[in-house]
Amino acid sequence: MSIARISILALTVAAGGVAVAGEPVLHPAFRLVATDGKTVTQDSHRGDWQVVLFGYTYCPDICPTTLAGLTVALRQMGPVADLVKPLFISVDPGRDSKQHLAEYLALFEGPVTGLTGTDEQVRAAATAFGARYMVEPGTGPDDYLISHTVTLFVLDPRGRLVDRFRGDDGPVPIRRRLCALVDPGGCGAEGVGPD
């Protein structure tokens, strides 16, 4: 993180924003609520690969780009994608209700599960993954943006953090990274076309 970025974080916190930062842990723990009301923890999808990303529904560009890229990448992986459970953790629990989050994720027509919780639960999850987010106050209580990590965190079937990489580079890099982990034998090789 650059000195300028650290200064911005410090100023935002001083101005009433929220910043979360930390180094990821090998077995990140979290306890959140899915859009269907069920509690989801790091163990809920044990046995599957999990791809975790942090964002929010009012995000103007990064979140839709990342979610679209992830959805396309999973489609291109073919049947191997069934082994992957993508989880979108909202860093905006004040505006992202379960219903609103479900409606937003339905726009991407993919298998992404939306998760939310209290401010404390979201902060704890972000800290466990080493994700960063920062509320940038606007002109009113619901008029704000949130700067956040643009990272896909990959957990293996035992719940260990085994990879993390940028999520907004498009479907091809996402598919390549996931395939290398989930099925190095060539998942998504058929019918995808040239990279």
Stockholm file with secondary structure:
# STOCKHOLM 1.0

chainA/1-195         MSIARISILALTVAAGGVAVAGEPVLHPAFRLVATDGKTVTQDSHRGDWQVVLFGYTYCPDICPTTLAGLTVALRQMGPVADLVKPLFISVDPGRDSKQHLAEYLALFEGPVTGLTGTDEQVRAAATAFGARYMVEPGTGPDDYLISHTVTLFVLDPRGRLVDRFRGDDGPVPIRRRLCALVDPGGCGAEGVGPD
#=GR chainA/1-195 SS CCHHHHHHHHHHHHTTCCEECCCCCSSCCCEEEETTSCEEETTTTTTSEEEEEEECTTCSSHHHHHHHHHHHHHHHTGGGGGGEEEEEEESCTTTCCHHHHHHHHHTTTSCCEEEECCHHHHHHHHHHHTCCEEEEEEEETTEEEEEECCEEEEECTTSCEEEEEESCSCHHHHHHHHHHHHCTTTTTCSSCCCC
#=GC SS_cons         CCHHHHHHHHHHHHTTCCEECCCCCSSCCCEEEETTSCEEETTTTTTSEEEEEEECTTCSSHHHHHHHHHHHHHHHTGGGGGGEEEEEEESCTTTCCHHHHHHHHHTTTSCCEEEECCHHHHHHHHHHHTCCEEEEEEEETTEEEEEECCEEEEECTTSCEEEEEESCSCHHHHHHHHHHHHCTTTTTCSSCCCC
//
